[in-house]
Protein backbone atom coordinates (compact mmCIF):
# COMPACT_ATOMS: atom_id res chain seq x y z
CA UNK A 1 0.00 0.00 0.00
CA UNK A 2 1.38 3.41 -0.98
CA UNK A 3 1.61 6.45 1.23
CA UNK A 4 -1.49 8.00 -0.37
CA UNK A 5 -3.49 4.85 0.39
CA UNK A 6 -2.29 4.91 4.00
CA UNK A 7 -3.10 8.64 4.24
CA UNK A 8 -6.63 7.91 3.02
CA UNK A 9 -7.11 5.18 5.62
CA UNK A 10 -5.78 7.35 8.43
CA UNK A 11 -7.91 10.30 7.28
CA UNK A 12 -11.02 8.14 7.15
CA UNK A 13 -10.42 6.71 10.62
CA UNK A 14 -9.75 10.23 11.98
CA UNK A 15 -12.94 11.52 10.38
CA UNK A 16 -15.01 8.66 11.77
CA UNK A 17 -13.58 9.29 15.25
CA UNK A 18 -14.40 12.99 15.04
CA UNK A 19 -17.94 12.40 13.82
CA UNK A 20 -18.57 9.65 16.36
CA UNK A 21 -17.31 11.82 19.23
CA UNK A 22 -20.33 14.14 18.93
CA UNK A 23 -22.96 11.40 18.99
CA UNK A 24 -23.11 10.71 22.76
CA UNK A 25 -23.44 14.43 23.55
CA UNK A 26 -26.09 14.97 20.90
CA UNK A 27 -28.11 11.93 22.00
CA UNK A 28 -27.97 12.97 25.66
CA UNK A 29 -28.90 16.58 24.91
CA UNK A 30 -31.77 15.48 22.66
CA UNK A 31 -33.23 12.78 24.92
CA UNK A 32 -32.82 14.48 28.29
CA UNK A 33 -33.14 18.12 27.22
CA UNK A 34 -30.06 18.62 29.40
CA UNK A 35 -27.53 21.04 27.99
CA UNK A 36 -26.62 22.88 31.18
CA UNK A 37 -23.07 21.48 31.30
CA UNK A 38 -22.43 22.27 27.63
CA UNK A 39 -20.33 25.35 26.95
CA UNK A 40 -22.03 27.61 24.42
CA UNK A 41 -18.75 29.40 23.68
CA UNK A 42 -16.95 26.13 23.02
CA UNK A 43 -19.58 25.02 20.52
CA UNK A 44 -19.55 28.42 18.78
CA UNK A 45 -15.78 28.03 18.30
CA UNK A 46 -16.23 24.39 17.21
CA UNK A 47 -18.90 25.26 14.63
CA UNK A 48 -16.69 28.08 13.33
CA UNK A 49 -13.73 25.70 13.12
CA UNK A 50 -15.66 23.09 11.15
CA UNK A 51 -16.91 25.83 8.79
CA UNK A 52 -13.32 26.90 8.18
CA UNK A 53 -12.22 23.28 7.63
CA UNK A 54 -14.94 22.98 4.97
CA UNK A 55 -13.64 26.13 3.26
CA UNK A 56 -10.12 24.71 3.43
CA UNK A 57 -11.32 21.40 1.98
CA UNK A 58 -12.90 23.28 -0.91
CA UNK A 59 -9.72 25.25 -1.54
CA UNK A 60 -7.52 22.15 -1.67
CA UNK A 61 -10.22 20.00 -3.32
CA UNK A 62 -10.24 17.34 -0.59
CA UNK A 63 -13.44 15.31 -0.49
CA UNK A 64 -12.66 13.54 2.84
CA UNK A 65 -12.05 16.87 4.59
CA UNK A 66 -15.28 18.23 3.14
CA UNK A 67 -17.41 15.21 4.02
CA UNK A 68 -16.25 14.59 7.58
CA UNK A 69 -16.21 18.26 8.51
CA UNK A 70 -19.66 18.83 7.02
CA UNK A 71 -21.05 15.95 9.08
CA UNK A 72 -19.26 17.23 12.18
CA UNK A 73 -20.62 20.72 11.51
CA UNK A 74 -24.18 19.39 11.37
CA UNK A 75 -23.76 17.41 14.60
CA UNK A 76 -22.01 20.16 16.57
CA UNK A 77 -24.45 22.71 15.15
CA UNK A 78 -27.36 20.60 16.37
CA UNK A 79 -25.87 20.53 19.87
CA UNK A 80 -25.43 24.31 19.77
CA UNK A 81 -29.05 24.77 18.63
CA UNK A 82 -30.26 22.56 21.50
CA UNK A 83 -28.15 24.59 23.93
CA UNK A 84 -29.55 27.89 22.68
CA UNK A 85 -33.12 26.54 22.61
CA UNK A 86 -32.90 25.25 26.17
CA UNK A 87 -31.41 28.52 27.36
CA UNK A 88 -34.33 30.44 25.81
CA UNK A 89 -36.80 28.08 27.43
CA UNK A 90 -35.15 28.56 30.81
CA UNK A 91 -33.95 24.95 31.00
CA UNK A 92 -30.32 26.11 31.29
CA UNK A 93 -28.67 28.70 33.44
CA UNK A 94 -27.54 31.71 31.45
CA UNK A 95 -23.89 30.97 30.63
N, C-alpha and C positions, 0 to 999 in steps of 0.2 A: 504494500500500500504506500502510495506517495505521500509527500508532506501535505499536499492539498486535500487528499482524501482524509488524512488524520485531522487536519484543521476543520474540515466539515463535520466530522464525528464529534470532535471536542466542542465545536460551536453549537451543534444540535443538542448535546447533553447539557451544556451551559444554559441554553435557551429553555430547555424543558425544566431545569432546576429553578430558573427564575420565574417562569410562569407558574409552576407548581407551588412555589413559596407563598403566593398570594391566596391560594385556594382556602387554606384553613381560616385565615382572617376574614375573608369574604363570606364564607359559609357561616361562621360564628356571628358576624355582624348582621347578616341577613336573617338568620333563624331567631337569634335572641334579641334583636334590636339593641344590642349593647355595643356602643362605639365610644364609651366614655374614656377608655384607656388608649384610644387611638389618637395619635398626634396629627392634628389638622395640618400644621406647618410641614411636618415630615412628608405627608402625602401630597401636598402642593409641590414640594421640591421633587418628589418621586415622579409625579405626573409630568412636570416640566422636563425632567431628565429623560423620560421615555419619549416625549415629543421630540426632544433634540436628537436622541438616538435614531428616531425614524427619519428625521431630516438628514442626518449623517448617512444612514443606509441608502437613502435616495441619491445623495451626492456621489457615493462610491459604488452605487448600483449593486448592493448586497441584499439579495432576497432573504437570507436567514436573519440578518439584522432587522430588516423591515418586518418580517412576520412575527418573530418572537417579541420584539418591542411593541408592536401594535397590539398583540394579545395582552402583554403586560400592562400597556396603557389602559386598555379596556377594564382589566381587572382592578388595577389600582385606582382608576377613575371611579369605578363602581363603589369601592370602599370610601373614597372621598365624598361621593354623593350621599352615601348612607350616613356618614359622619355629619355632613352639613344638614341633612334632613332631620336627623335626630336632635341636633342642636337647636334647630328652629322649632321643633315640637317640644322642646324642654326636656328631652330624655337624656341629654348630656349637660354637664356643667359647661359654662362658657369658658373655652380654653383658647 
